[in-house]
Amino acid sequence: MGTAKKPSKDKVRSHRERLRAQGLRPIQIWVPDVRSQEFAVEARRQSRLVSQSPLDTEDQAWIDAVSIPLWEDEE
């Protein structure tokens, strides 16, 4: 009748082998969970500190200088 389905682990192994053959390697990174309440509280705290800084104008100028425009009408 039909061919048996390949188990998921075999599909994953094949996929990884193809990627390695292309010169790639797997990595794992851990990043903050932006959905957590703790993240939101800390982001708010840091934002307030930056907005109240006596150097906020200079800080923003630096950010603008090193940022790449994301919108076509920005230059």
Phi and psi in radians as a Rosetta constraint file:
Dihedral C 1 N 2 CA 2 C 2 CIRCULARHARMONIC -1.524 0.35
Dihedral N 2 CA 2 C 2 N 3 CIRCULARHARMONIC 2.924 0.35
Dihedral C 2 N 3 CA 3 C 3 CIRCULARHARMONIC -1.429 0.35
Dihedral N 3 CA 3 C 3 N 4 CIRCULARHARMONIC 2.609 0.35
Dihedral C 3 N 4 CA 4 C 4 CIRCULARHARMONIC -1.218 0.35
Dihedral N 4 CA 4 C 4 N 5 CIRCULARHARMONIC 2.512 0.35
Dihedral C 4 N 5 CA 5 C 5 CIRCULARHARMONIC -1.230 0.35
Dihedral N 5 CA 5 C 5 N 6 CIRCULARHARMONIC 2.503 0.35
Dihedral C 5 N 6 CA 6 C 6 CIRCULARHARMONIC -1.292 0.35
Dihedral N 6 CA 6 C 6 N 7 CIRCULARHARMONIC 2.349 0.35
Dihedral C 6 N 7 CA 7 C 7 CIRCULARHARMONIC -1.078 0.35
Dihedral N 7 CA 7 C 7 N 8 CIRCULARHARMONIC 2.638 0.35
Dihedral C 7 N 8 CA 8 C 8 CIRCULARHARMONIC -0.957 0.35
Dihedral N 8 CA 8 C 8 N 9 CIRCULARHARMONIC -0.734 0.35
Dihedral C 8 N 9 CA 9 C 9 CIRCULARHARMONIC -1.074 0.35
Dihedral N 9 CA 9 C 9 N 10 CIRCULARHARMONIC -0.573 0.35
Dihedral C 9 N 10 CA 10 C 10 CIRCULARHARMONIC -1.257 0.35
Dihedral N 10 CA 10 C 10 N 11 CIRCULARHARMONIC -0.658 0.35
Dihedral C 10 N 11 CA 11 C 11 CIRCULARHARMONIC -1.118 0.35
Dihedral N 11 CA 11 C 11 N 12 CIRCULARHARMONIC -0.755 0.35
Dihedral C 11 N 12 CA 12 C 12 CIRCULARHARMONIC -1.117 0.35
Dihedral N 12 CA 12 C 12 N 13 CIRCULARHARMONIC -0.769 0.35
Dihedral C 12 N 13 CA 13 C 13 CIRCULARHARMONIC -1.050 0.35
Dihedral N 13 CA 13 C 13 N 14 CIRCULARHARMONIC -0.782 0.35
Dihedral C 13 N 14 CA 14 C 14 CIRCULARHARMONIC -1.097 0.35
Dihedral N 14 CA 14 C 14 N 15 CIRCULARHARMONIC -0.745 0.35
Dihedral C 14 N 15 CA 15 C 15 CIRCULARHARMONIC -1.074 0.35
Dihedral N 15 CA 15 C 15 N 16 CIRCULARHARMONIC -0.797 0.35
Dihedral C 15 N 16 CA 16 C 16 CIRCULARHARMONIC -1.135 0.35
Dihedral N 16 CA 16 C 16 N 17 CIRCULARHARMONIC -0.658 0.35
Dihedral C 16 N 17 CA 17 C 17 CIRCULARHARMONIC -1.099 0.35
Dihedral N 17 CA 17 C 17 N 18 CIRCULARHARMONIC -0.710 0.35
Dihedral C 17 N 18 CA 18 C 18 CIRCULARHARMONIC -1.114 0.35
Dihedral N 18 CA 18 C 18 N 19 CIRCULARHARMONIC -0.727 0.35
Dihedral C 18 N 19 CA 19 C 19 CIRCULARHARMONIC -1.134 0.35
Dihedral N 19 CA 19 C 19 N 20 CIRCULARHARMONIC -0.738 0.35
Dihedral C 19 N 20 CA 20 C 20 CIRCULARHARMONIC -1.102 0.35
Dihedral N 20 CA 20 C 20 N 21 CIRCULARHARMONIC -0.644 0.35
Dihedral C 20 N 21 CA 21 C 21 CIRCULARHARMONIC -1.117 0.35
Dihedral N 21 CA 21 C 21 N 22 CIRCULARHARMONIC -0.407 0.35
Dihedral C 21 N 22 CA 22 C 22 CIRCULARHARMONIC -1.526 0.35
Dihedral N 22 CA 22 C 22 N 23 CIRCULARHARMONIC 0.088 0.35
Dihedral C 22 N 23 CA 23 C 23 CIRCULARHARMONIC 1.529 0.35
Dihedral N 23 CA 23 C 23 N 24 CIRCULARHARMONIC 0.235 0.35
Dihedral C 23 N 24 CA 24 C 24 CIRCULARHARMONIC -1.716 0.35
Dihedral N 24 CA 24 C 24 N 25 CIRCULARHARMONIC 2.770 0.35
Dihedral C 24 N 25 CA 25 C 25 CIRCULARHARMONIC -2.415 0.35
Dihedral N 25 CA 25 C 25 N 26 CIRCULARHARMONIC 2.600 0.35
Dihedral C 25 N 26 CA 26 C 26 CIRCULARHARMONIC -1.371 0.35
Dihedral N 26 CA 26 C 26 N 27 CIRCULARHARMONIC 2.552 0.35
Dihedral C 26 N 27 CA 27 C 27 CIRCULARHARMONIC -2.369 0.35
Dihedral N 27 CA 27 C 27 N 28 CIRCULARHARMONIC 2.784 0.35
Dihedral C 27 N 28 CA 28 C 28 CIRCULARHARMONIC -2.233 0.35
Dihedral N 28 CA 28 C 28 N 29 CIRCULARHARMONIC 2.297 0.35
Dihedral C 28 N 29 CA 29 C 29 CIRCULARHARMONIC -2.231 0.35
Dihedral N 29 CA 29 C 29 N 30 CIRCULARHARMONIC 2.638 0.35
Dihedral C 29 N 30 CA 30 C 30 CIRCULARHARMONIC -1.955 0.35
Dihedral N 30 CA 30 C 30 N 31 CIRCULARHARMONIC 2.283 0.35
Dihedral C 30 N 31 CA 31 C 31 CIRCULARHARMONIC -2.211 0.35
Dihedral N 31 CA 31 C 31 N 32 CIRCULARHARMONIC 2.752 0.35
Dihedral C 31 N 32 CA 32 C 32 CIRCULARHARMONIC -1.048 0.35
Dihedral N 32 CA 32 C 32 N 33 CIRCULARHARMONIC 2.523 0.35
Dihedral C 32 N 33 CA 33 C 33 CIRCULARHARMONIC -1.445 0.35
Dihedral N 33 CA 33 C 33 N 34 CIRCULARHARMONIC 1.743 0.35
Dihedral C 33 N 34 CA 34 C 34 CIRCULARHARMONIC -1.220 0.35
Dihedral N 34 CA 34 C 34 N 35 CIRCULARHARMONIC -0.106 0.35
Dihedral C 34 N 35 CA 35 C 35 CIRCULARHARMONIC -1.546 0.35
Dihedral N 35 CA 35 C 35 N 36 CIRCULARHARMONIC -0.196 0.35
Dihedral C 35 N 36 CA 36 C 36 CIRCULARHARMONIC -1.378 0.35
Dihedral N 36 CA 36 C 36 N 37 CIRCULARHARMONIC 2.652 0.35
Dihedral C 36 N 37 CA 37 C 37 CIRCULARHARMONIC -1.111 0.35
Dihedral N 37 CA 37 C 37 N 38 CIRCULARHARMONIC -0.672 0.35
Dihedral C 37 N 38 CA 38 C 38 CIRCULARHARMONIC -1.071 0.35
Dihedral N 38 CA 38 C 38 N 39 CIRCULARHARMONIC -0.701 0.35
Dihedral C 38 N 39 CA 39 C 39 CIRCULARHARMONIC -1.102 0.35
Dihedral N 39 CA 39 C 39 N 40 CIRCULARHARMONIC -0.798 0.35
Dihedral C 39 N 40 CA 40 C 40 CIRCULARHARMONIC -1.063 0.35
Dihedral N 40 CA 40 C 40 N 41 CIRCULARHARMONIC -0.747 0.35
Dihedral C 40 N 41 CA 41 C 41 CIRCULARHARMONIC -1.103 0.35
Dihedral N 41 CA 41 C 41 N 42 CIRCULARHARMONIC -0.795 0.35
Dihedral C 41 N 42 CA 42 C 42 CIRCULARHARMONIC -1.191 0.35
Dihedral N 42 CA 42 C 42 N 43 CIRCULARHARMONIC -0.671 0.35
Dihedral C 42 N 43 CA 43 C 43 CIRCULARHARMONIC -1.098 0.35
Dihedral N 43 CA 43 C 43 N 44 CIRCULARHARMONIC -0.750 0.35
Dihedral C 43 N 44 CA 44 C 44 CIRCULARHARMONIC -1.082 0.35
Dihedral N 44 CA 44 C 44 N 45 CIRCULARHARMONIC -0.769 0.35
Dihedral C 44 N 45 CA 45 C 45 CIRCULARHARMONIC -1.050 0.35
Dihedral N 45 CA 45 C 45 N 46 CIRCULARHARMONIC -0.825 0.35
Dihedral C 45 N 46 CA 46 C 46 CIRCULARHARMONIC -1.176 0.35
Dihedral N 46 CA 46 C 46 N 47 CIRCULARHARMONIC -0.652 0.35
Dihedral C 46 N 47 CA 47 C 47 CIRCULARHARMONIC -1.094 0.35
Dihedral N 47 CA 47 C 47 N 48 CIRCULARHARMONIC -0.735 0.35
Dihedral C 47 N 48 CA 48 C 48 CIRCULARHARMONIC -1.083 0.35
Dihedral N 48 CA 48 C 48 N 49 CIRCULARHARMONIC -0.761 0.35
Dihedral C 48 N 49 CA 49 C 49 CIRCULARHARMONIC -1.048 0.35
Dihedral N 49 CA 49 C 49 N 50 CIRCULARHARMONIC -0.776 0.35
Dihedral C 49 N 50 CA 50 C 50 CIRCULARHARMONIC -1.147 0.35
Dihedral N 50 CA 50 C 50 N 51 CIRCULARHARMONIC -0.744 0.35
Dihedral C 50 N 51 CA 51 C 51 CIRCULARHARMONIC -1.178 0.35
Dihedral N 51 CA 51 C 51 N 52 CIRCULARHARMONIC -0.425 0.35
Dihedral C 51 N 52 CA 52 C 52 CIRCULARHARMONIC -1.667 0.35
Dihedral N 52 CA 52 C 52 N 53 CIRCULARHARMONIC 0.019 0.35
Dihedral C 52 N 53 CA 53 C 53 CIRCULARHARMONIC -1.233 0.35
Dihedral N 53 CA 53 C 53 N 54 CIRCULARHARMONIC 2.466 0.35
Dihedral C 53 N 54 CA 54 C 54 CIRCULARHARMONIC -1.195 0.35
Dihedral N 54 CA 54 C 54 N 55 CIRCULARHARMONIC -0.226 0.35
Dihedral C 54 N 55 CA 55 C 55 CIRCULARHARMONIC -1.813 0.35
Dihedral N 55 CA 55 C 55 N 56 CIRCULARHARMONIC 0.299 0.35
Dihedral C 55 N 56 CA 56 C 56 CIRCULARHARMONIC -1.024 0.35
Dihedral N 56 CA 56 C 56 N 57 CIRCULARHARMONIC -0.640 0.35
Dihedral C 56 N 57 CA 57 C 57 CIRCULARHARMONIC -1.155 0.35
Dihedral N 57 CA 57 C 57 N 58 CIRCULARHARMONIC -0.780 0.35
Dihedral C 57 N 58 CA 58 C 58 CIRCULARHARMONIC -1.156 0.35
Dihedral N 58 CA 58 C 58 N 59 CIRCULARHARMONIC -0.700 0.35
Dihedral C 58 N 59 CA 59 C 59 CIRCULARHARMONIC -1.069 0.35
Dihedral N 59 CA 59 C 59 N 60 CIRCULARHARMONIC -0.797 0.35
Dihedral C 59 N 60 CA 60 C 60 CIRCULARHARMONIC -1.152 0.35
Dihedral N 60 CA 60 C 60 N 61 CIRCULARHARMONIC -0.651 0.35
Dihedral C 60 N 61 CA 61 C 61 CIRCULARHARMONIC -1.072 0.35
Dihedral N 61 CA 61 C 61 N 62 CIRCULARHARMONIC -0.716 0.35
Dihedral C 61 N 62 CA 62 C 62 CIRCULARHARMONIC -1.132 0.35
Dihedral N 62 CA 62 C 62 N 63 CIRCULARHARMONIC -0.783 0.35
Dihedral C 62 N 63 CA 63 C 63 CIRCULARHARMONIC -1.036 0.35
Dihedral N 63 CA 63 C 63 N 64 CIRCULARHARMONIC -0.782 0.35
Dihedral C 63 N 64 CA 64 C 64 CIRCULARHARMONIC -1.076 0.35
Dihedral N 64 CA 64 C 64 N 65 CIRCULARHARMONIC -0.663 0.35
Dihedral C 64 N 65 CA 65 C 65 CIRCULARHARMONIC -1.203 0.35
Dihedral N 65 CA 65 C 65 N 66 CIRCULARHARMONIC -0.578 0.35
Dihedral C 65 N 66 CA 66 C 66 CIRCULARHARMONIC -1.715 0.35
Dihedral N 66 CA 66 C 66 N 67 CIRCULARHARMONIC -0.029 0.35
Dihedral C 66 N 67 CA 67 C 67 CIRCULARHARMONIC -1.513 0.35
Dihedral N 67 CA 67 C 67 N 68 CIRCULARHARMONIC 2.567 0.35
Dihedral C 67 N 68 CA 68 C 68 CIRCULARHARMONIC -1.663 0.35
Dihedral N 68 CA 68 C 68 N 69 CIRCULARHARMONIC 2.252 0.35
Dihedral C 68 N 69 CA 69 C 69 CIRCULARHARMONIC -1.048 0.35
Dihedral N 69 CA 69 C 69 N 70 CIRCULARHARMONIC 2.309 0.35
Dihedral C 69 N 70 CA 70 C 70 CIRCULARHARMONIC -1.696 0.35
Dihedral N 70 CA 70 C 70 N 71 CIRCULARHARMONIC -0.281 0.35
Dihedral C 70 N 71 CA 71 C 71 CIRCULARHARMONIC -1.902 0.35
Dihedral N 71 CA 71 C 71 N 72 CIRCULARHARMONIC 2.495 0.35
Dihedral C 71 N 72 CA 72 C 72 CIRCULARHARMONIC -1.077 0.35
Dihedral N 72 CA 72 C 72 N 73 CIRCULARHARMONIC -0.563 0.35
Dihedral C 72 N 73 CA 73 C 73 CIRCULARHARMONIC -1.453 0.35
Dihedral N 73 CA 73 C 73 N 74 CIRCULARHARMONIC -0.055 0.35
Dihedral C 73 N 74 CA 74 C 74 CIRCULARHARMONIC -1.522 0.35
Dihedral N 74 CA 74 C 74 N 75 CIRCULARHARMONIC 2.496 0.35
